[in-house]
Structure formats: structure tokens, C-alpha cells
Amino acid sequence: MLLILLTLAPFQAGASDALLAKVVDRALEADVRMECLADLAMLEGPLPFDQVIKVRNLARGDYVADLARCLGRCGPKAERELRKLLRRQDSAVQAEAVYALAMMADEADFARSRLRMKKEPVETRVAALRALDHRDSPFARVEALRRLSTASGPLLIEALRILDRKGMEEDIPSFIDVVADRTGMARNLAVRILQERTGYRIGPDAKTWRWFLVKHRTEGTPFRAAETGGEENATLVYLGIPILGEKVVFVLDSSSSMTGRMRESRDQTKGGQAVGELAGLLPRLPEKGEFGVVFFESSVRAFPEKNLLAWSLDGVNKASDFLNANSFQGGTNIHGGLERAFSYRDVEEIILLTDGEPTVGRVLSPSRILSRVAKWNRWRNVRVSAISFSAPNRARRFLNQLARENQGDIRIYD
């Protein structure tokens, strides 16, 4: 591991220097400089404040968050600028500023004070909690445990993941409490954590979990299953992908190649199978859940247009009409499909299905798409899973990495 880190350090430094030179190069077009700023923000390591601040007035829109992230690597000299960015109305910019300031501060008071601001955007509170964890603060576990009973959405998921990484046996009862008191993504994630920790294959049944916990405590034995067999957590499944959240968006490839046949099943097209499986699943989604469907080819179409649709029989029927009216044509705009899915404010889970590599859209490079997703998802904790329908090897590698980097699952069909 040390050898890998020593190898990566010069690479990161060299890449940062090259990108920074382009960022401050006034001979380049503004959009080129800002794309370089976005790439620079994804790297690690210190940056010179006097260089980064030169593009303060050039950064607009989504690029302001990239600027804030770069300023966070400039040390105490950037503190004043970061505090100015706290006043922005963009939650992603605020989150970057909170994280940077929390990492700079000598004490944990700044991060803990932001966590107590319940009217703040959830992204800023996620950033504050993550900063405590990244600083190895003893308050990280304390604050994460507190959020298990008081938080929801991305902040609750952040707390669960922090506690999972710490791997402390005494936190197991708290995970069981989440199984008992919560629904959707949080409950299913807690079940997964408990299954991985103990080897038991109990589902979302808090009483059974507590019974086995008491049994092991009475016997004075570790909370571990003698055998690791048994049933997995029972959840809804779309083409092999377990659906853990209650607010899910299905992102389906609608390009002309989806009219081809599956190699595993020659009796229907890839598009027909994708749509048919989803049409059969929609009536079984949680009644308290919300959902959306995005088709992408050269263009992108979504149902509903703005907010996720609360589950109802009428909504399911309208979504089914949307599915059945789709025609498969054009290229493969994966970036556009994912961007549209992340535009739903409260989405918890995204499932991407495709049979190929990006061929059209604003971003074609798989590595750049991964960077964009990492940026959109940095403070939102959206679970992103992927399904490959006879995709080539390079596309499979992209889908594997997409799922791995966003806590999702991957399924490969030939």
C-alpha cells in the first residue's frame, strides 16, 4: 500500500500542475479553463492560493463548487474566500466550503455547530459530519450515532456508513434500532451491515435480530452465525438489482442498438426486456415510495418532468403508457441520462441500464462521466447501480466502476 501511495503522489502532483497551468492560461477559452478546473477539483494535494484565486471571477454555475473544492486545498490563506462562499445559495458550494473550513479548523466546534443547524441544506450537514470522520475526530462516532435517531435522507446514510467503517461491536444495537424504526434505504442498508458483520441472513425483522443479540450476550459469545447460509434480505429486484430505496429512478438506454436480441435469450429484444421487466415491477413498488423513468438516446426523455412521482395506481398507469410509447432510436447519451436522473432533488437510488458506450452527448469520455457523477453525488449519497445488456468489455468496466464508486450493485447479461 505504501508503494502505491508513493507512486501516486508524483502522478497527482504532476497532473495538478498541468491542469493548474491551463486553468490560469488566459489564452485558452473560458469553457476549456473551467473544464480543467473541474478536473483539478477531483485530484488531491495542496494548491497555491495565489494561482487558484485568479479564476474566482471566471467560475460560474456548477464550476463555483469546483472552485470551492480547490480553495479547500489552499490552506488557511483561502479561509476568507471560503467563508464568503458559505453565503452562496447553492447547496453544493456551501457544502464544499463547510467541508474545507471544518478540515482547516483546529477544533471540531465548527463542524459540530454546522451539524446542529437543522435549517441548513442537508448537503452542508453531510459535509460537516464527513469532515469529522476524515479528521479521525472522536466526535465523528458520537455525532453519527446521534444522527441515527434524528436525521433522515443523505445525512442518515452518511452516519450509517461512517459507523459501518468504524466496525465497532457496540454499535450493533444501534443498527438494529434503525431496522426497527426506519424504512427504505436506511433500513435496508442497516440490514446489509448487520448481515455482513454477523453472517446471519435475517431480513428487516428487528425482533429476530434482537433475539439473536440477547442469545449471544447471554452465552458470552461473539454475535456471529455458526453458518453463513440462508436467505438474503428480501427486497424488490429489477433485473437482478436489489432496490433498497423508496425514491428510485430507472435510467434506460433507448438507442437503436437496443432493438437487437439478447445473446442469452433470442426471443425478445434488449429494449423489450428492459421495458417489460420495469412495467411488471412498477405496480409492486412501495406504496409510500416515489419513482421516475428516464429514457436516453441522442436526446433524453423523462417521466415525470420535474419532481419524482408519488406511487399510485394512476401514476403507474401513466408511467406504463410512457414506457410503451417509447421507440428505440439514435445514439447513446449516458451522460445526459444520468444528469437528468440526478436532477430529481430527492432521489435515493438510480439504476442505469445500457448495452454500450457513450456515443453522443456533451460528455463522451467514461472517465469524465464518472467524475461528473462523483461531483453530483459527493454530498447526496445516492446509490447508483448498473445493468449491462451485452455491452462490450470497455463499457462493462465503466459500469463496474460506476456502481463500485456509488455503493451500487452491477449485473451483467449476455
N, C-alpha and C positions, 0 to 999 in steps of 0.2 A: 504493500500500500504506500509506504514512504517513497519507493522508487517511482510509482505512478505520479504522486504529488509533485516530486521534484521535476519530473518530465513535463507535467502540465504547466507548472509555474512559468517557465520561459515562454511557452507557447501562448499562454494567456497574456503575458506582458507584451509580447511581440504583436499579437492581434490587436490589443488595446491601443498600442502606439500607432499602428497603421490606420485603424479606424478613427482615432482622435485627429490624426493629421488630415483626414478627409472631412471630418466634422467642421474643422475651423478653416478649411480651404475655401475662400470666397470665390475662387474661380469656378467652383462646381455649382450646379443648380441647387436651389434650396431643398427640393424634394430628395435629391441624392444625399445631401448632407444630413437631412433628418432620418433617412433610412439607415445611414451609418450610425447616427446617434442611437436609434432603436437597437441596432446590433451591438453597439458598445454597451448599452444598458444591460444586456444579457450576460456579459462577462463579469469576472470578479477582479479584485485587486484595486489598489489605490489609483486615483486620478488627480491631475493637477487642477486645482480650483481656478487658477487664472486662465486656463485654456477652456474648461467646460463653461465658465460663465460667459464666454464670448458669444454663445448661441442662445443666451437667455431670451432675447427678443425675437429670435427666429422660430423658436418652438411654439407650435400651435396645436390645438386639438389633442389627439392621443399622444403626441410627442412630448407634451408637458410632463406626463408621467415618466417618460424615459429620461427627461432632463432631471427630474427629481431623484430618480434612481441613481443617475450618475453623480449628482451632487452629494448623495449619501456616501459616496466613496471618496469624497474630497476632504474629509476630516473636519475639525472644528471651524475652519475658515468658512465653511458653507452653512453654518448654523443659522445665520441671519436670513439667508435666502430661503432655507427650508422652512423657517417659521413664517415667512411671507406666504409660502405655498400652502401652509395649513389653512389659510383663509380662502383658498380656492373652493368653488362649488363642485368640483369634480372629485368624486369619492376615491378614484384610483390615485389621483395626485395627492390627496390628503393622506391616503394610506402609505404611499412611498415616503412622504415627509415624516409621518409618525414613526415608521419603522427606522428610518435613518436617525432621527433625533433620539429615539429610545436606545439605539445601538451606541450612540455617542455619549449619552449621559453617564455620569459617574455612579449614579444610584438608579434603582428600579422605580423611583417615585413617578417619573414622567409616564412610563408605560402603564403603571397601575392606575394612575389618575385618568388616562385615556380610556382604560377598560371600564371605569365607573361611569363614563359619560354615555348613558343609555340612549340619548337622543342623537348621538353621533352616527354616521354611516357605519354599517356593520363591518365594512372593509377596514376601517381605521382601527376598530377594536380587534379584528383578526391580526392586523399588523402589530399591534401592541403586545398581544399575547405571544405571537411568534417571536418577537424580539426578545422577550423574557426567556423563551426556550433557547434561542440561538446564543444568548449570553450565558447559558447554564445557570441562570438565576435560581436560587431556591424557591423564589416566589412563583416560578413557572408552574410547578405542580400544584401549589396552593390555589393559584388563580384558575388553573384548568379544572381542578376538582369543583371549585365553586360554580363554574360555568355549566357543569353537567346538570345542575338543577335550575339554573336561572337563564341560560342562553338558549337560542334556537338557531336554525339555519347554519350558515358557514362558520359562525363562532362556536357553536356546539360541536360541529365536525372537527374544527381545529383543536378543541380541547380533548376530544376523544383520541385524535391521532397523536397528540403530544403525550398523553398518558400511556398510550399503547407503546410508543417508542421507549418510554422510561421503563416499562416492563416490571413494575413493582407489584408483588403478590398482594399487598394490602389494598390495592385499587380494584381488585376483582369484585367486591361487593358493590362498588360504585357503578361498574359496568352492568351488573345485574339490575341495579335500580333504573338505569337507562332503558333496559329491556322492558321493565315493568311499567315505566311512566311515559315513555316516548313512542312515537310511531315512525314509519317511513325510514328514511336514510339513517337517522341516528340509531334507531332500534336495530336495524339490520346490520349496521356497522359494528355495534356493540356485540351482537351475536357472533359475527365473524371473529372479532377479537377474542371473545371467550372460547370459541371453538379452537382457534389456533393456540391459545395459551394452555388449554386443559386437555385437548384431544377429544373431548366429548362432542357428539354431534347432535346436541339438543337444539331445537329451534327457538323461536321467540316466546318461550314459556318460562317466565321468571320464577314461578313456583318450583318447577323442576330444578332449575339452576340453584335456587336457594337450598333445596333439599340435599342436593349433592354437596354443596358447600358446607352445610352443617354436618353431613356424614363424615367428610374428610377431616373437619376440625375435631369432631368427637373422637375419631380414630387416631388423630395426631399424624395424619399422612398428608403429603402434598396433594393439592387439588389437580389430580391428573387421572385420566381414564386409563384403566388397565389395558383396554383395547381401543384402537383409534377408528374402528369401523363404524358403520351406522349411517344414518341419513343426514344429508346436508340440510342447511336452513331452507325451508320451503318458501320460495318466492315466485312471483311471476317471471316468466322467461320469454325473451324474444330471440328466436333462432340460437338458443344456447347461451344467451347473455342474461344472467340474473338481473332483475330490475329491483334495485334497493331503495330508490327514492320514490316520492309521491308526486314529484313535479318533473316530468321527463319529456324530452324532445327527441323524436326519431328523425334522423337526417339520412335520407335515402338517395342514392345515385339514380338519376333519371336519364343518363346519357344513352346514346343509341346502342352502345355495346351491351347494355342490359337486356336487349332483345335476344341475345344469344342464349344457348342452352347451358344448364349446369352440367359439368362433367360427371358428377355423382348421380344426377337424376335428369335423364334426357326427355322426360315427359312434360316439362314446363320451362318457361324462360326464367332467367335470373330475376328480372323485374317482376314477373308474375308471382314468383315465390316470395319475394320481399314484400309485395303489397298484400298478397293473400294471407301471409302469416300475421301481418300487422292488423289487417281487417278482423281477423279472428281474435286477436289479443285485446283490441280496444274495449269491447264490452266487459272485459274482465279486469280492467284497471281499477284501482281503489276508488270507491265512490266519493271519498273526500279528496281525491287527487286532482291534478291538473296536467294537461298534456299539450303538445304541439307536434306538427309534422312539417318537415322541410324537404322539398324535392330540389335537387341541384343538377343542372346540366350546364349549358352555356349561360343560362340565366338561373335565377333562384326564385322558387315559389314557396310560400309558407301558409299554413293554416293553423291557428288564426293569424291575422296580420300583425297584431300588436302584443297583447298580453296572452299568457297561457290560458287555455280553455278549461274551466271547471268541469269535471266529469258529469255528464248527464246523458240520458238515452238520446235526447235530441242532438246534443253535441257529437255523440258517437256517430249518429246517422249522417250529420253534415260532414264529419271527417271522412266517413266511408265514401260519401259522394266525391269528396276531394281526391281520395285515393283512386277511385275508379275512373275519374275523368282524366287522370294523368296519361300523357303519352311520352314514350321514351325516345329522345332525340338529342342531337347536339353533343357537346363535349363534356368534360368532367371538371367542374368548378368546385373542388373540395374546399378551398379557402372560403369561397362565398357561402357555401352551405354551413360550415362551422361558424363563420362570423354571424350569420343570421340566427343560428341556434343560441349563441351567447348573447344576442340582443334581447332575448327574453329575460327580464330582470330577475325573476325568482327561480330560474331553472336549477334543479339539483343534479340532474343526470342527463347526459347526452349519449345517444347510441348512433354511431356512424356506420353506414353500410355502403360499400363500394366494390367495384370489380377492377379498378385500375388506378393509374397515377393521374395527378392533375394535368390537364391539357389546356384549360382556358381559365381566365380569371385574373385578378390583379396580382396574385402571388402564385407562382407555379413551383417554386423550389420547395420540396418536402421539408428541408431543414428550416426554411423561413416560416412555413406554415406552423411547424412545431413551436417556433419562437413566438409567433403571434398567439397561439393557444396558451402558451405559458404566461404571456402577458395578460391576456383576458382573464385567465383563471388564477392569477397569482394570489388574490385575496378572496376568491369566491368558493374555493373547494368544490367545484363541480366535478362529479365523477364522469369520465369520458371513456366509453368502451367502443370497440371497433369490431366489425364483421367483414371478412374478406370473402367475396364471391368469385373464386377462380382468378384472383388478382395475381399479377406477376410478382416475382421474388422481391424486387425493389419496393413495390407498393406494400407488400406484406411487412417488410422491415419497418417502413414508415408507420403502418398501422400498429405494429407491436410496440414501437416506441411511444406513439401517441397514447395508447392505453396504459403503458407502464408509467409514464410521467404524470398521468392524471388519475391514478388509483382505479383504473378500469380493468375490464376483462377483454380478452381477444378470442375470437372464434374464426377458424379457417375452414372454408368449404371449397372443395374442388369440383 
